[in-house]
Amino acid sequence: MIRFLNIRRHPATAFDREGESRHLYFSVFFPMLMIASIWLVMLLEMSAGIDLSFLGVFPRRFSGLLGVLTAPFVHQDVRHAFANSVPMFVLGFLLYNAYRKVALKTVLFIWIFSGLGIWLFGRPAYHIGASGVVFGINFFIFFSGLFRMDMRSLALSLLVAFAYGSMVWGIFPMDMKVSYEAHALGALGGVIMAWIYRNVDRAPEPVWEEEEESTPAPNPEMTPGSMTHTFPATRIQVLPNSTLNLPPSEQKPGQD
């Protein structure tokens, strides 16, 4: 008996296409909203000639708790803002597109977790920038592939590893002017959320259908002893320089 496994495909409806278009819109909207907020704050600083670094996280100072909410919007200069804007869009788009059900909760957790972690364990200075959130999203996507082990998540994991694998060095204290605490705590928050949501919003698995090949019913007139092969009479052509060996009962006189 032979079984055939076929993938059942459902035809796309107009409702499905509309939903996918709306989902794609939100996958672009949320990262762009964050990036627009970063650049609005940067333009405000440049146009007004003010420094908003005091809105960063200052560890173990009560007034520094405000930075848990505001620090990701404040950057040192244009170069700093641009360095966070590009990965924020790419990684944010992948996050909202592939993990739509947990994307917002993941970003909020990374945001608060890294901010509070800096306030508790960071060096006594103003910690500013969205790099903690960026590191968290990056590590969430990468470890989601390792925890889920489905094709979509693994492909995204390899993609971010190839594009932003060098980020891993940012979690170590290599440059004391950089808040490696934000990087490390954001990355840790991403790993935690990847583990918590490892079974949520998984890629749909294909539905398999089994088809059995029909086997012919046995012929009652045929017995095991009569199961012989018969062939229709055909004309056998003997090519030059070849011989035809016949059974002894069918050899003609004069043949050896």
GIKABEL-V262524 format. One line per field, one symbol per residue. ss: DSSP state (2 for helix, 1 for strand, 0 for the rest). phi: phi as a letter, one per 20 degrees, with the letter a starting at -180 (. if undefined). burial: + if it has 16 or more other C-alpha atoms within 10 Angstrom, else -. A space follows every 50 residues. Layout:
ss: ???
phi: ???
burial: ???
//
This chain:
ss: 00111110000002222222222222222222222222222222222200 00222011000222222222222000022222222222222222222200 00222222222222222222200001100022222222222222222200 22222222222222222222200000000222222222222222220000 00000001111100000000000222000000000000000000000222 000000
phi: .dddddeedeffdffffffffffffffefffffffffffffffffffemd ddffefedgldgfffgfgedgfedcfbffffffeffffffffffffeecf fdffffffffgffffffffecfffafdcoeffffffffffffffffeeld ffffffffffffecfffgffedfecfedffffffffffffffffffdfdd mfffefeddeceffdfffeffedgfefdedcffceedefgmccdedfgfd fegnee
burial: -------------------------+++++++-++--++-++--+----- -+++++++++---+++++-++++++-----+--++-++++++++++++++ -++--++-+++++++++++--+---+++++++++++++++++++++++-- --++-+++-++-----+--++-------+++++++++++++++++-++-- -+------------------------------------------------ ------
//
